[in-house]
C-alpha cells in the first residue's frame, strides 16, 4: 500500500512477513489507513472473463487498543484499514469475496468519491469487464 494511505512514511512500517507468505523473506509497507472517503474494487477472473466488484466506503479511525486487537487477531505484518462499507454488510461482502485483496482510492470528499466510482465503473465496462456495483451507490447528480 502507498505510504500516503497511512498519512506518510512516518506513520508506516515494515515487518518481516511470515514464511507462509514470503518463504524467501521480505516485508510489506504497513500501517493503519487514514480516515477518509474511498472507492473500493476487486477484480477477479470468473468463468474465463474479468469481473469487478465496486463500492463505496468510509475509512474511519478507531482507538489504538481496538486496532491492536484486530491486528493481533489476524496478521500484524499486513496493513489495516477500518472501513465502513456503504450498504454492504460484512457477511454480504465476504459472500462475494472472490479476490484476496481490495484496491482502494481515496477521494477528498463523499461527492467526489461517488463521481469516481461511476467513472471507474464506466471505464471497466468500456474495457469489457463485467461490472458489479455493490451496496449504496449515489445517483448521478
Kinemage of the C-alpha trace (Angstrom):
@kinemage 1
@onewidth
@group {chain A} dominant
@subgroup {mainchain}
@vectorlist {calphas} color= white
{ca unk a 1} P 0.000 0.000 0.000
{ca unk a 2} L 1.249 3.514 -0.588
{ca unk a 3} L 2.539 5.389 2.435
{ca unk a 4} L 0.041 8.167 1.667
{ca unk a 5} L -2.792 5.839 2.752
{ca unk a 6} L -1.250 5.826 6.229
{ca unk a 7} L -0.676 9.571 6.285
{ca unk a 8} L 3.006 9.353 5.240
{ca unk a 9} L 6.170 7.332 5.702
{ca unk a 10} L 6.464 8.497 9.312
{ca unk a 11} L 3.213 6.599 10.043
{ca unk a 12} L 4.242 3.467 8.095
{ca unk a 13} L 6.375 0.446 8.966
{ca unk a 14} L 7.560 -2.857 7.574
{ca unk a 15} L 7.773 -6.138 9.459
{ca unk a 16} L 9.280 -9.457 8.366
{ca unk a 17} L 6.480 -11.434 6.728
{ca unk a 18} L 5.844 -14.967 7.996
{ca unk a 19} L 7.407 -17.657 5.756
{ca unk a 20} L 3.926 -18.849 4.693
{ca unk a 21} L 3.512 -15.543 2.815
{ca unk a 22} L 7.112 -14.845 1.801
{ca unk a 23} L 9.174 -18.076 2.003
{ca unk a 24} L 12.403 -16.318 0.985
{ca unk a 25} L 11.908 -13.306 3.252
{ca unk a 26} L 10.542 -9.856 2.720
{ca unk a 27} L 8.168 -7.330 4.142
{ca unk a 28} L 5.191 -5.212 3.183
{ca unk a 29} L 4.731 -1.488 3.758
{ca unk a 30} L 2.184 -1.468 6.537
{ca unk a 31} L 0.336 0.905 8.789
{ca unk a 32} L -3.141 1.987 9.762
{ca unk a 33} L -5.023 3.603 6.898
{ca unk a 34} L -6.061 7.188 7.486
{ca unk a 35} L -9.730 8.171 7.718
{ca unk a 36} L -11.444 9.324 4.544
{ca unk a 37} L -13.879 8.595 1.739
{ca unk a 38} L -12.849 5.728 -0.521
{ca unk a 39} L -13.849 3.755 -3.592
{ca unk a 40} L -13.041 0.061 -3.284
{ca unk a 41} L -12.747 -2.511 -6.009
{ca unk a 42} L -11.613 -6.061 -6.592
{ca unk a 43} L -11.069 -7.663 -9.972
{ca unk a 44} L -11.286 -11.406 -10.442
{ca unk a 45} L -11.291 -13.890 -13.304
{ca unk a 46} L -14.714 -15.603 -13.389
{ca unk a 47} L -15.682 -18.213 -15.979
{ca unk a 48} L -12.956 -17.041 -18.349
{ca unk a 49} L -13.820 -13.322 -18.132
{ca unk a 50} L -12.829 -10.441 -15.880
{ca unk a 51} L -15.361 -9.254 -13.303
{ca unk a 52} L -15.063 -6.300 -10.952
{ca unk a 53} L -16.928 -5.540 -7.731
{ca unk a 54} L -17.044 -1.805 -6.957
{ca unk a 55} L -18.382 0.039 -3.952
{ca unk a 56} L -18.065 2.958 -1.597
{ca unk a 57} L -16.843 3.041 1.966
{ca unk a 58} L -15.525 5.371 4.608
{ca unk a 59} L -12.234 4.607 6.323
{ca unk a 60} L -12.578 5.511 9.993
{ca unk a 61} L -10.227 5.921 12.928
{ca unk a 62} L -10.588 3.535 15.868
{ca unk a 63} L -8.903 3.620 19.268
{ca unk a 64} L -5.359 2.235 19.289
{ca unk a 65} L -6.409 -0.639 21.580
{ca unk a 66} L -9.019 -1.828 19.059
{ca unk a 67} L -6.559 -1.557 16.190
{ca unk a 68} L -4.031 -3.641 18.138
{ca unk a 69} L -6.720 -6.228 18.995
{ca unk a 70} L -7.639 -6.574 15.306
{ca unk a 71} L -4.012 -6.814 14.191
{ca unk a 72} L -3.241 -9.447 16.818
{ca unk a 73} L -6.322 -11.460 15.765
{ca unk a 74} L -5.127 -11.568 12.147
{ca unk a 75} L -1.634 -10.841 10.817
{ca unk a 76} L 0.071 -7.786 12.356
{ca unk a 77} L 2.534 -7.642 9.446
{ca unk a 78} L -0.172 -6.589 6.971
{ca unk a 79} L -1.660 -3.104 6.608
{ca unk a 80} L -5.072 -2.479 8.143
{ca unk a 81} L -7.978 -0.253 7.222
{ca unk a 82} L -11.035 0.242 9.402
{ca unk a 83} L -13.669 0.623 6.703
{ca unk a 84} L -17.397 1.117 6.996
{ca unk a 85} L -18.902 -0.253 3.791
{ca unk a 86} L -21.835 1.706 2.374
{ca unk a 87} L -24.870 -0.560 2.041
{ca unk a 88} L -22.985 -3.855 2.279
{ca unk a 89} L -22.765 -5.947 5.427
{ca unk a 90} L -19.610 -7.826 6.292
{ca unk a 91} L -21.327 -11.130 5.530
{ca unk a 92} L -22.608 -9.894 2.144
{ca unk a 93} L -19.146 -8.609 1.302
{ca unk a 94} L -17.469 -11.880 2.218
{ca unk a 95} L -20.115 -13.956 0.392
{ca unk a 96} L -18.899 -12.320 -2.843
{ca unk a 97} L -15.255 -12.449 -1.758
{ca unk a 98} L -13.534 -13.726 -4.865
{ca unk a 99} L -10.210 -11.946 -4.525
{ca unk a 100} L -7.881 -11.821 -1.543
{ca unk a 101} L -7.013 -8.141 -1.865
{ca unk a 102} L -9.013 -4.973 -2.156
{ca unk a 103} L -7.938 -1.925 -4.132
{ca unk a 104} L -8.868 1.445 -2.686
{ca unk a 105} L -8.646 5.014 -3.882
{ca unk a 106} L -9.147 7.981 -1.577
{ca unk a 107} L -11.231 10.984 -2.582
{ca unk a 108} L -11.269 14.410 -0.915
{ca unk a 109} L -14.987 14.131 -0.080
{ca unk a 110} L -18.040 11.896 -0.488
{ca unk a 111} L -19.363 13.628 -3.619
{ca unk a 112} L -16.027 13.231 -5.393
{ca unk a 113} L -15.817 9.584 -4.319
{ca unk a 114} L -19.301 8.967 -5.738
{ca unk a 115} L -18.246 10.518 -9.065
{ca unk a 116} L -15.016 8.497 -9.064
{ca unk a 117} L -16.957 5.266 -8.507
{ca unk a 118} L -19.197 5.986 -11.516
{ca unk a 119} L -16.167 6.913 -13.669
{ca unk a 120} L -14.321 3.741 -12.642
{ca unk a 121} L -17.403 1.616 -13.384
{ca unk a 122} L -17.769 3.225 -16.840
{ca unk a 123} L -14.098 2.640 -17.623
{ca unk a 124} L -14.246 -1.029 -16.637
{ca unk a 125} L -17.434 -1.510 -18.676
{ca unk a 126} L -15.825 0.149 -21.705
{ca unk a 127} L -12.879 -2.238 -21.327
{ca unk a 128} L -15.277 -5.190 -21.454
{ca unk a 129} L -15.088 -6.069 -17.769
{ca unk a 130} L -18.335 -7.248 -16.147
{ca unk a 131} L -19.152 -4.581 -13.510
{ca unk a 132} L -20.966 -5.329 -10.249
{ca unk a 133} L -21.895 -2.261 -8.182
{ca unk a 134} L -22.117 -3.322 -4.546
{ca unk a 135} L -24.075 -1.562 -1.820
{ca unk a 136} L -25.295 2.019 -1.866
{ca unk a 137} L -24.275 3.932 -4.956
{ca unk a 138} L -25.319 7.582 -5.104
{ca unk a 139} L -27.300 8.564 -8.199
{ca unk a 140} L -25.580 10.837 -10.691
{ca unk a 141} L -26.385 14.459 -9.960
